[in-house]
Amino acid sequence: MVRTRFAPSPTGYLHIGGARTALFSWAYARRHKGTFILRVEDTDLERSTPESVQAILDGMNWLGLDYDEGPFYQMQRMDRYREVIGQLLDEGKAYHCYCSKDELEKMREDQMAAGLKPRYDRRCRDNPHAARPGVQPVVRFATPLDGVVVFDDMIKGKIAVHNHELDDLIIARPDGTPTYNFCVVVDDWDMKITHVLRGDDHVSNTPRQINILKALGAPIPQYGHMPMILGADGERLSKRHGAVSVMQYQEDGYLPEALLNYLARLGWGHGDAEVFSMDQLVEWFDVGDISKSPAKFNPEKLLWMNQQYMKTADSGRLAELVLPFMEADCCDPGKGPALPQVVDLLKDRVATVEELADAAVYFYRPLEPSPELMAEHVTAEILPVMGELAERFAAVEWSRAALAALLKEVAAARGLKFPKLAMPLRLLVTGETQTPSVDAVLELIGREEVLRRLNSHL
């Protein structure tokens, strides 16, 4: 059975790159009716924080990337790591290294001066006299001295690395805490991970991890290394490109399904399909379709994608999402038209929930039109027409159809083109010049409030 994992380090928020890795690992597991595991790699005690752990969990929950097992925490598995390190030491597949930082630095300088690639020279390996009283040693893995590590990367193809290019990496620090590459190996082994999808910044780690797995007699997962995501300018993705926390997109009014759809299209595709559901992604997903080239993050394309989802989203759900934005803008949707109806009228015109909230304000509190707009549209010639409308509004049936008929009737009687009537009316009632059809807006705001706003300007 397929078993995949997403294994973030809680040294910051869940960002775009991490979310895409999680999405692809999730989709692969779901595609093959397998198991998706969440593992928190929290051994970096200086940088890992509970807040970052929570940010990762919140991000996964908001995106709807449900995991079948976990979250597992590496810091809760220390006894297991020490047990396996002891096993490797007993079998002669790892050894204690007593070299000081100064010695290692001198070794590095000498090698570079000789034109050699700097690496540990294994001076403590197979050395019965290496031990030094009072020195806490590190534990190094005894990398095979010859042979080649070969693996078929699901994305990049065949990769081969000669063991003589690898040094004896440290698997436990002087205080006994295990290092990243070692913990990952033991976790993948114990959790029976069959497929590892991760960023290609891990390619150099893979031969080392495979060697440790072989030393333990553990099965080797299949690996797939995804090219990184770049900014639109071709540079490494950063905050200035929009590589903010996944939860920032929630705060900015994006829909999780839109962000997931966009992330799926970053370096993967299915024909010409642009907008598709997660069910469709699962049905179509094939690791072989992941591009070998870096993807470029385009905030404008993400905004477009979100706009497509806004148009088709349930208005009741959008009303719930828009409510906090409106309350923060001093609006009380309880005092005015039903919010789902307002949302239904506006959602085709906006790209985010935040924009939707901004567009809905005038339904719940009047906006003061600018003097410039008033001077342009509410002329001395048009004011009497607005007065007539106020009188007629008091008696007309308050429905969109009846209001539309009344407006056309007054415009015709006054010899006005419809925009010459609608624009000043829209401005006096809403404070805006750009709104949906004016008859629909009037119907929702309601007779009493429309008359109050109109008469305040007459």
N, C-alpha and C positions, 0 to 999 in steps of 0.2 A: 504493500500500500504506500502511496505517495505521502510523505511527511515533509512539510516545509516549515520554515521559521522566519520570523522577523526579529532581529536582535539589536535594538538600538542601545546606545550608551546614553544614560541620562545626564549628559553634561550641558544640555540646552533643550530648546523646544523641539518638537517634531517639525522638521522643515520639509520643503517640497521634495527634495531628493529622497529623504527617508520615507516619505509618504508613498512615493512611486515604487520604491523597493517593497514596501509592505503590500501595496496593491497587487503587484505582479506575483509576489509569493502567495498571497491570498487567492488570486485568480487561478494560479497553477494548481493549488490544492483543491479548489472547488471544481475546476475543470476535470480533474481525475478522481473526484469523490474521495479525496484524501483528507489529511489533518493539517491544520494551520496552527502554529504554536507561536506565542509571544514570549520572548525571553529578554529580560532587562540585564544588560551587561554593565553592572554597577561597581566594578572593581577599582575604578579610578576614584579613590576616596577623596582626593583633593578637589576634583571638579564635579563629581556626581552630587546631586542635591535631590531631596524629596520633592521640591517644586518641579524639577525637570521630569522626574518620574511621573508625577501627576499630569504634567503637560502632555507627555506621551500617551498616557491612558486616555486623557480627555480627547486628544486628537484622533486616536483610533476609534473611540466611541462616536464622536461627531461624524466621522467619515463612514461609520457603519461597517468597518472592517472587523467583523466578529472573529475571534480566535477560539479554537476548540480546546486548547490546553494553555495553562499559564494564567497570569504572568509568572514566570519563574525568575528568581533573582540569584545572580551568581554569588553574592555575599552570603547567601544562606546555604551555599554548597561547598564551603571551604573544607570541611572534613573530607568530602569526596575527592577534591582536588589533591589534598595532601596524601590521601590514600594511594592515588594513582602515581603521584610523584615518588612516593616510597617504593612502589612496585617497579618503576623504571630504574631507580637507584639500585635496588636489589638485583635486577637483571642486567646491570651494567649498561643500560641504554641511556643513562643520564649520569652526571657526575658533579661533584662540588668544585666550584672555582673560587679561589681565594685572591685573585688578582685585584689590586686596588685601582681606584679611578686614575691615579697618576700613572700607574703601570700601563693601563689600557690606553691612555692618551699618548704615552711615549711610544707604545706599539703602533698606534695609528700614524703618528708623525713619521716614524721610521719607514713604515710601509709606503706612505705617500711620497716620501723623499726618494724612495727606490722605484717609484713609478708603479707600485702595486696597488691593487684594490684593497682599501683598509678593511680588515676583519679580524676577529679574534683568532689567534694562532694556535689555539688548543694546547697551550703549554701546561694546563692542569689536567688534561685528559690522559688517562693511563699513567699518571705520575704519582707514585706512592708517597712522594715527599712533598706534595703540594700543600698539605694541611699546615696552617699557621696558628699557633696558640692565640686565643683572644680575638680572632678574626671570624666574623660571621660570613660564611660563604654564600654565594648565589648557587643555584642549581642550573646547569646547562644540559640541554638535550644533545646526545651524541649523534649528530647527523652522520649518516653513512658517508664513507670517504670516497666511494666511487658509485657508478651507476647514474641513471637518469630518472627524474620524476616526469612521467608523461600523463596528461589527462586530457580528455576531450571536452573542452568547454562548450556548453550548450549554445553559446552565442558567438564566441570568438573562434571556435574550432580547436584543432589540436595544439596543445602547448607543451613544450618539453624544456626542462631545466636540469642541467647537470648538477649533481650533488656537490661537486667541488666548487661551485659558485656560491654555495650556501655555507654560512658559518654555524657554529653551535649556539643556537639562540638560548637566551636565559628563559627558563620556565618557572623559576621561583626566585623572589627577591631575598635579600639577607634576612628579613623578618619572617620569611616563610610564605608570604602571600604570593599566589601564582600570577603569572602574567597573562595578557590578553590571548595570545595565540594558543597557549596551553588550555586555558579555560574553555575556549571555543571548541577545541577538539573533544574534550571530555563531555561537554554539553551535547554536541552533535552525536556523539557515540551513545551516551545514556538516553538521549531523547529519540534515538533511532531516526535521525534526520536522513532522508533519502535524496533530497534536492536542495541545494543552497543557491539562491538567487541573491546577488548583492552587487554593489558598485565595483567598477573595475579598479578602484584604488586598493582593493584587496587581492588583486591578482598575485602580487609578490608574496603574500602570506600563504597562498594555497599550497605551493610545493612543501613548505615547512609543515603545514598542518597535515598534509598527506603522509609525510614521513613519520610524524608522531602517531597518526592513526595506524600505519603499518606496524610500527614498533609495538603497539598495543594489541595488534591482531584484530583491530576493529574494521568494520566495513567502510568503504570510501564512498561518500555521497557523490552525486553528480553535481558539478559546479557550473554556474552560468554567471558571467561577470558583465554587468550592464555598463555601457559608456556613460560618462557623467553628463549632467545637464549644464548647458552653458547659457549665459545671458544672450540677448539678441545681438550684442556686439561681439560675440564669440569669446568673451572672457569667462573665466570661472564664475558660476552663479554666486551672487552675493545679495545682501540686503537691498542694495541700490537697484537690483534687477527685479525685486519682488520676492526674493527668497526669505520671506519672513515666516514666522510660526504659522502652521496650518490654522491654528485658532484665530490668528489675525484675520484670516479670510472670513471666518464666521463673524467677527466683530465688524468687518467691512461690508457685511450683507451679502456674501456669496452663499450659494446653496451647495451642500456637500456633494450631491450627485453631479453637479456641474464641474466641481473641482476634480472629482474622480474621473469623469469622462475626459477632461482635459489632460490629466496626468496619464491616462491610458494611451492617449495619442502622442505623448512625448516619447518618441523612439519606438513605438509599436503601432501597427495599423492593420486594418482588415479591409482591403480594397479601398473604396472611396468613402467608406462610412465615417461620418464626422460625429453625429449625435446618436448615441446608443446607450441602452440601459446596462446595468451591471450584469443582468442575466444574459444579455447578448455578449458581453465581454467574456463571461465564463464559458459560454458556448463556443466562442471563436478563438479563445486565447491559445497561442502556441508560442513557446519560447523561441522557436526558430524564426519567428516573424519580428523579433526584437532587432532593431537596427544595430549594426556594428559601429556606426558613427555617433558622435555626441548629438543629443537633441538640444534644441534651442528653446528657451522659455520665453514666451511672448505674452506679456500681460494683456495686450489688446485682444488677442485671440481668446484668452481665458475670459475676459469680460464679455466678448461675443458669445462664447459658450454659455455663460451664466444667463445672458439675455434670452437665449433659446429656452432654457429651463424655466425662467421666470414666466414666459408666455404660457406654458402648459401646466404650470404648478397649480395645485388646488388652492382656490382663493381663501378657503378657511384656514388652511395651513399657513399661507403667506400672511394672513391677518394676525395669526399668533406670533409669527416671526417679526412682523413689523411693529408690533405693539411696544416693545421696549425702546425702539428708536424714537417713536412718537412721544412717548412719555418723557424721554430725555429732552425732547424739543418743546416741552411744556404744552403738549396736546393731551386732551382727555377724550379719547374715542368713544367714551360712554356718553358724551354730550354731543350728539350729532348723528349722522347716518350710520347704518350698520357697516362696520369696517370691512367685512367680506365683500359687500357690494361696491364699496369704494375701490378696494383692491382689484375687483373684477374689471372695473372701468379703466384702471391705470396700468395694470401689469404688462400690457403690450408695449407700453411707452418707456419702460425703464430697464436698466441692466442689472441692478442689485436691489436688495431689500432696503438698503440705506437710501437709495434714490427713490424708491417707492414711498418711503416715509416722508421724504422731502416733498414729493409730489402730492401727498395726501393732506398736507398741513391745512390748506385753505378750506377744506371741508369742515374743519373743527375750530378754526379761529381765523378771523379775517386778516388778510395781509394788506398793509397800507401800500397802495400803488405809488410809484415814484412820481414826483412833480413833472419830470420830463415826459413820462408816458401819459400822464393826465393831460398835459398841454397838447400832446400830439393827437390823442384820440377822443378826449372828452371836450369837445369844442362848444362854443355858445350855440351853434346850430344844432348840435346833437343832444344837448341837455333837455330840451322839451320832449324829445322822443323818449328819453329815459324816464321822464316823468309820466308820460303816457303808458309806458310799459309797467311802471309801478302800479298805476291805477288798474290796468287790465289784469296784472298778475293777481290782484286781490280777489278776483272773481273767477278766473279761469280754472277748469279742471286741472289738477296738478299731476299731470302725467307727461311723459316725454313727448308722446305724439301730439297732445294738445298744445304743449308749449312750443313745439316746432312749428305747428300750424299758425299759432298766434304771432310768432316772430316773423314768419314769412308774410303774413297779412299786414303787419305794421310796416315792414320794410317796403312792401309794394305800395302801400297807401302813401308813404312818405317819399316815394321815388328814390329809395336808397338801395344800393347793392348790399347784399346780405352781410358781407364782412364789415361794412361801415356801421351796421347796427350791432353785430355780434361782438366786435372787438371792444368798444367802450363798455358794453354790458358785461362782458367777461372781466374786464379790468376793474369795474366798480364792485362786482360781486366777489371776485377771487383775489384781486391784486396782481394777477398774472395775465400775460398775453398769450401764453401757450397752455392750452388745456384740451381735454377731449371735447367732443361735440358739446356746445354750450347748453343745448336742451337737456342732455344727459346730466350735466353738472348741476344745472338748476334743479332738476327733479330730485337729485340726491340731497342737495343742501337743504331743500325744503322751503315751502312758501314763506313761513314766518321769518326765517333767517335771511332769505333772499331779500324780502321787503325791508327788513331792518338795515341790511347793508346798503341797499340802493338808496333808501331815504336818508341815510347818514351823509350822502354826497349831494343830495338835491336841495 
